[in-house]
Each structure stands twice: as structure tokens, then as C-alpha cells.
Amino acid sequence: MANMRGQDIQSWTEHTERTGGSVKFSERDEELRLLVRLYAGTAQGRGAVVFTNGPVGCGKTALLQAFAGRVKEEGGLFLSLTAATSERLHLYGLIDQLVNAIRAAGMTADPLAAEEIGVTVSAGDHPRTPRIPLGLLQRVSRTICELAERGPLVLGVDDVHFADEPSLQCLRYLIRRIDSSAVLIIMNESSCHERELAALHAETLHLPYCHRVRLAPLTLSGTADQLTRRLGAVRSPRSAEAWSDISGGNPLLLNALVEDHLIEDQLAADGAPARVNPEPGESFRHAFLRCLHRGEPSMLAAARALAVLGDSASPSLVGDFLGVDATSVRRCLADLNAAGLLLDLRFRHERARQAVLDGITPDRLPLLHGRAAELLHASGASARAVAEQLMATHDPVKASWRVGILREAAREAIHLGEITQSVDYLRHASGICEDAAQEAGVAAALADAQWLVDPVKAARYLPRLSHLVTTGALTGGEAMVPVRHLMWRGDFAQAETLLDIVESESGQTGAGGGTGGGTGGGGPKRTAAPVDVRIGRLWLSFVNPGLAKDTRTTAGPEGPSAATHPISLMTLLNVTATLVGDGEEFQGADHVLHRTDADSPLTPALFALLFLIQTSRPEEAVRWSDRLLREPWIRHVPMRRAMFETIRSAAALRGGDAAAAGESARTALEQITSAAWGVAVGLPLALAIRAATERRDFDAVMPYLNTAVPPVMFDTPFALPYLQALGRYHLAMGRPHTALTNFQSCGELMRQWGADSPELADWRKDAVAALVAMRQAGRARTLLEEQISLLGDGRSRHRGIALRRLAAISAAPDRQSLLTEAIRILADCGDQFELRRAQSDLAAATVPDRPGAAREGLDARTAGKFPAPGRRRFDFAHDIPPAENPGRTRPPAPYSVRNAGGGTDDEKAVPPQLAELTDAERRVGSLAAAGCTNREIAIQLFITVSTVEQHLTKIYRKLKVRSRSGLPVELLAFNDLPCFPNGG
């Protein structure tokens, strides 16, 4: 060993590993070469001293032990001494170990006995460190030097920074006298304890045979090398980065991570899933705490402060928390970072932080969290940071500021989409309220937050909240919480009773109070702002039109309020959005949506999306919905996501994308239960049923049809889309009488409410489709003409649609003029989707019997916009596109002419001019008369295009007509699923 050369280091380390050395080295070659060289010099009588300095856990002890093993194997003498913080107050502790080590080695060079140097004398008996007799120092030094005359001697002192002062004096004396002896002294010292060894360094480091090496944490390359040695496989750079990030390059922590990983591998072999990335376990936890306890006490204190303060920690806060100066804090943080235990001000893994917290006694930890809460509150930290500390205190102390902080934190959590955390904050606040008023406000906020997760659970708070409003304990804007929840559930009478109370209290002062939560009693009684009451009246007028007809009116300069008649959805949302916007006029959907964020009310955003749909901009509504649904404060809040997914479904359906509409409706219904939807459940159900029906996926409709709806829903406008969707489904399934009943029920409800408007529900267009399917074209025409008469001469979208539908059941000569007018109206309204339908209808109605015919009378704006031949068209009767997936459930076969209603219709005589046609020819003829292409007829009737062409040839010959335009309108009655082009 004494003759080992530098190039033999690699073979030496490999031998160490093969023979069970205590460490597998990486990035320690330079240090090993120094030790080997200095040890070789002892054979020539050259003594040396090495101070090995480094952060805790960086391999100083492992390096010393491995070197000691090889020294012993080569026949050298290695005396090992270890200082300990627990023995720091016992004088001559290291000298006592030295005497025992000499005896254990069988040496009797000098009768130096431990009892002769007074090692039993404790520091407690000496207020000051005693002066060590010169004779004793000489005897210790002489004994070591005489032992070295027999062969090279290595004296290894681990954790020398913990040594007692008399022992350090002996070491200093010895070091100054070994320059010509075969003695190598290696002393390990932690860099965080350098200040305690200042005297030792001052007296020794200037000596030419004294050396100092510094061990640093492993680099990424060193970490990868250790992983290869320990795990037997080369790790990828990315994998090595993960190990290095968690361990900080600290060999002790890295070794613990490997041990945890090997345990996980063993569990994986027993059936548990294997982990790819490192995951700290028990070995890591113990190693991390070991590093902290081996450092300065201030390091452990700083680590505990950081663990308690969490992400809010800063050097100044840590100093305030510990009651120490900023310089001391910075020094501690530097030592923790140097050891790889921290990365700046944070732990490298949550398991490390949790290990530190677990090391604090259970009775002391809540007190520390309480102190942290007060410090953070005083420093102006975020409400959530303070609230997290309050949640961990389990402290029942009632303080107004604590309740206010928890409520603010709850609002912040909702903005971030962390609704469950918001509920937890409010529950904690409810237990530390100072008075009844504060407790009532927290209860209302808790119910509102819970409603965003599950309105059914939130309903549990309603009896108590209603009582608090009735008794006057719950006032202000918070009193509107139970009003809104009662309306959602359909308890309109109770909602109006509470609204009367809130309105009365608001009217007593004539000025609106704040809508935010108060912090306690005292001061003037809070009242709800007039805008909150007015919005409540508006919503009550909309959701329960029957009740609205009997409610009183409160007129005001701001615009319409609770009218004596029901209001439409657009009017409701428009006025509500204006009120929420502090009286400003609605600036446009894009303007509102651009400003929508977590702090803004949702009503204007919902109105803006509906406005885009109603103004024939469904593609924009879909894009905006997608953008908003990516926001965490919407996406992660079940009720909000359900609302926006519903709007997105309506927009997609209006734009003709039934698949996307169905997916959004399904998602909306999955976010919360059908019971949680309250009276509004009819809207997402209607969208889901319509989307599946239009896709002809009739199997998908059944779960929605089997979903129970509350009876009170049929007293609300939400029943209208639901009844319409049911009617369309029955119509598609070949049950036009049932469908007509659903459509007429819509009309009856709307007439009862005095709100028979296509804007709310265009039931007549659907009833027309049912009547056509029942071969009652006359009634269908009468209903459409009634619709057009109600709409007046205005160029509304609904009038354009009605004219297009009227054209579909009119004789060929009238179709062109009706469709031309419909196209002009729809072009003015900007409804591109309906405009394309009307243009396609006109193209079908004007298929030229001669070159150059058709397109006469078209507005110049629509010229040249006809769809290409073969363009996909829609089924007028059902708004259902032709099935494109043969794998879907096939709808029932079309009804025959006789008993077309499945046995419920009266048999009607076949017109004489059609008597010669077969049933198959009549069905083909009816679809051709409606303007369907041959391919669309083939799809509808599940026959080939060639068969369609053969039928049409026979029909033309029998009816003595030259083309489709000559087919009689009576043919429309001979199929229960007519394919009117682009209708519906």
C-alpha cells in the first residue's frame, strides 16, 4: 500500500468493492490519490495531516472507512477515533478513545493509561476549560510517535468538530510534532462546523505537511455512475437527472434512494407495480433526518421553519419565526443548500418536508403553525397561505381576522378551481365565528361553494339558511343565496317568500349594502343591493312563468324589472348582464367574453355565448366555450363546467355538429347527477336526446329517456326543449302522433304563460314535421301560415325558416318564390347554416328541365353560392342527417300508405292519379318530390341507387311527367320519413 502509485487507484477501488468495501466511489479519485501519496510518504518518515471538509452526508466517513480497510489489509496500523456531540461536555473524550484503540491493537509501547489523564473529570466540574499539563501532552505525542516507529500509522478522526476542547488541544500538540514521523492523521470535519474549529485551523493549516480537501455533492455524471454501479444498468440522462434532483447529489441520500428503489423492485417482483422514477421511502426519510441532526442545531431549526412556512418562506420570515438575525439565517440556508438538502428555499421533495414535520412533536407542531399564521398575516401574505396555516393549527381561537382570511382564501380557491379546498376553508371558519351574524354569513358562503360541487348536498343547508333569513340573522347579498338555491330546486313559493323579505329589508334603507361577507356584529344592518334583488326577480319571472304573472312590478330607471308577464331567455340574460355591468350597455359578446375571468360573474359570459348562438354564430360560440372550458376555475368546478358544456352542446347542435353536441351534453350530465341539475335538467337532457336522435344512434337515446326529471320542471321553460327533443325522437322512431302531442304540449305551456314566441321554443316547425308524416299537409300548412302571421313582416331568422318549411310542402310552382324570400331574410340575419339549407332547397326545386332555367329572382348576394351536386342534405321532418354509419341502429322501416300510423291512423284513399304506383314507387316518389337526390333516397330506404333510378323511370312513365318538378305534391303523404332537403 505504501508503494501504491496513482495509476493503481482504479484497481484499488475495484478491489475495495469486490471485497465488500463500505462504499462504491464516484468522483473521489483525486482525494484517494492524495491519501495514497501521503501514506506512501510515511514509509520515508514523512508525517502528514489531511483535513477532509464537506457538507453532511457527502461521503467523508465512507471515504475514511474504505481507506482504513485497505490500510489494514496492507498490514498498516489504523487507529479510529470518532467524536460525538453527546460526549462534547466530557473532557479528554478523544484521548480516552485513543488509549483504548492502542490497547485494542495490542500495543504496550508506553504505560499510558486512561485513568492517568483524568478522563473521568467532566466539564461540569470546571467552569473553564482546564489547562492541560505539558507532561500529558508530551506523553500522548511520544506514545504515537513511538508506535509509528514499528510501521506506518494512520490516525483517523471522524467528526472532529464535535471533540471536546482538551482533546483538540492534544491533537494540535500532536500535529505540530509528526512532520518527521511515519504518521498520517486524517480528520473529517463538516463544513457547517468550521467556526468551531477555528483555533485548530489557525495552528495547523499553515504547516507544509497539512493538507485540506473538500468533498462536494456528486455531479450529474457522478450520480449516473453511482446508479450504474448500484443498480447494474446504465441509466438515461433524464433518469439520472431525477435521481440527482431529489438527492441533491448527496451520496447518503442517493444511497437511501437506491435502497428504497430496490425494496420497490422486490415488491414489484411479488406482484406490485414497479416504479421507474425514484420515489423516496423510509430509507430516504431516515437519511434526511440524519443529515439534519448531524449538522448544526440551527440547521435543523431552519429546516423546521421552512417546513412549517411552506411556499411562503423567505429569509426574513424564517428569521422572525426563529427569532434570529438575517445573517444567521442566510448562513444556515447556505449550509443546507451546500449539502443538497434544499434547493434555494424549498425542499427537493415533499417527502423530505414531511419528514421534517413528522420530526416535530405533535403537541408543538400546531403551535408552530399558529405562529406561522400570525407572521404571514402580519407580513401581508396571500389569504390562502395564511389559511393553510390556520387549517393546521386545530386552534379554536375565535378571531375576526381569522374568519375573514378563511373566507377570502375560499374565494381564491374557487377562482383556481380548487372547490373542495374552498369548502374545507369555510368549514373551518364556521367553527371559529365570533357571533351569529358572522356564522350566518359563513353558512351562506359554504352553501354556495358546496352548490358548485353538488347542489343536492348544498340543499341540506336550505332549512337553516331560510330560517336565518326569516329571523333577520342572514342579511345583505348573502341572503340571496337560499333564494337562488330554492329557485334551482323548483321551490318557487318559498323562494318568493324569502325574496320578499330581502326586498323589504333593502327598501327600508333605500341604499344597497355590500354583497360580500361581513366579519361580525356591530355597525349598521347590511341590506342586499337593489341590483341583487332585481336580478332575483328577473330569474324568478323566467323560471316560473305562472308565478311571475301574479308577482308585483318594481319599475325602475335601469330598465325592465320583474314584469307582470313572463320574460324570454334573451331578455332575461340581456337585462341581467346589463345590471351586473353596473348599468353599462351591452358592448358585444366578444367584448364580454374577452373580459371574462375568475373574478367576473358568469351571467354575462353565459349571455354572450347564447347571444352568439341566437345571432347565428355557433362556430364562434363553440370556440369561446372551448377556450373558457380550459380555464381551471371552470373546468375543475363541476357545476360551472356542466353549464359551459351545455352551452357548447347547444352551439354545436345549432352548427350542425351532432356528434360534438352529444359529447358535450354527455359530459355536462356526467359532471353532476341529474338530481343536482334541479329544474334545469331538461336542457342538457334535451340536447343529449336531440344529438343522439340526429345521429340516428337510437341506442344512445335510451339512458336519457330513462332519466327521471322532477315534476316541477314542467312548470318551467326548461320543459320546452325537453318536450321538443322527445317529440323529435318519437318522430324519428315513426310515432308522429306521439311526437305531435309533445310539440303541442310546448305550445299549450307557452300560451298559458303568455309567452308563445319562437325565440323561447319554435314548436310549430316541429309540429309541421309531425303533421307531414301523418299525411295532414293541410294542417301543416295552416300551422306554418299561423307561424308566419305571428312573426309579422320583420326579417327575423324564424320567419326565414318558416318560409323555407312552407316551401317544402308547397306545390312546385310556389316553392321558388318562397325559398327566394327565405334566402333574402336568412342572408340579412346572418344565419349561414339555415341560409345554406335554403339555397340547397332552391337548387333542388329549380333543377332545370331545360338549360339555363332556375335561379331566377335570386338576390345578388346569394348568386353563385349553391352547393355542389351531391352535397349532403338534411331531413326536413326530423333535423336528422342521413345515417352514414351502417353499423348504427337502423330506424324502423317507413310506414306503408295504409295504416301509416301503425294502426292508429284512419285509412285514406289513394288519389286516382297515384293508384297505378306500387308502395315502393310511392315511397321513392315522395322523397323525390321532396327534392332528395337519388343517393339520399337510397340511404333513406336502404336500397341501391340503381333501384331508385328504375323506380323513378316507372313513376315518370305512369304519371306522365318529364322530371321531378312535375311530381304531384300528394306524393309527400306516402312516406312517414320524408327527406325534405336541408329541412328541420
Buried (B, 14 or more C-beta within 10 A) or exposed (E): BBEBEBEBBEEBBEEBBEEEBBBBBBBBEEBBBBBBBBBBBBBEBBBBBBBBBBBBBBBBBBBBBBBBBBBEEEEBBBBBBBBEBEBBEBBBBBBBBBBEBBEEEEBEBBEBEBEEBBBEBEBEEEEEEBEBEEEBBEBBBBBBBBBBEEEBBBBBBBBBBBBBBBBBBBBBBBBBBBBEBBBBBBBBBBBBBBEBBEEBBEBBEEBEBBBBBEBBBBEBEBBBBBBBEBBEEEBEEEBBBBBBBBBBBBBBBBBBBBBBBEEBBEEEEEEEEEEEEBBBBEBBBEBBBBBBEBBBEBBBBBBBBBBBBBEBBBBEBBBBBBEBEEEBBBBBBEBBBBBBBBEEBBBBBEBBBBBBBEBBEEEEBBEBBBBBBBBBBEBEBBBBBBBBBBBBBEBEEBBBEBBBBBBBBBBBBBBBBBBEBBBBBBBBBBEBBBBBBBBBBBBBBBBBBBBBBBBBEBBEBBEBBBEBBEEEBBBBBBBBBBBBBBBBBBBBEBBBBBBBBBBEBBEEEEEBBEBBBBBBEEEEEBBBBBBBBBBBBBBBBBBBBBBBBEBEEEEEEEEBBBBEEBBBBBBBBBBBBBBBBEEEEBBEBEEBBEEBEBEEEBBBBBBBBBBBBBBBBBBBBBBBBEEBBEBEBBBBBBBBBBBBBBBBBBBBBBBBBBEBBBBBBBBBBEBBBBBBBBBBBBBBBBBBBBBBBBBBBBEBBEEBEEBEBBEBBBBBBBBBBBBBBBBBBBBBBBBBBBBBBBBBBBBEBBEBBBBBBBBBBBBBBBBBBBBBBBBBBEBBBEBBEEBBEBBEEEBBBBBBBBBBBBBBBBEBEBBBBBBBBBBBBBBBBEBBBBBBBBBBBBBBBBBEEEEEEBBEEBEEEBEEBBBEEEBBBBBBBBBBBBBEEEEBEEBEEBBBBEEBBEEEBEEEEBEEEBEEBEEBBBBBBBBBBBBBBBBBBBBBBEBEBEBBEBBBEBBBEBBEEEBBBEBBBBBBBBBBBBBBBBBB
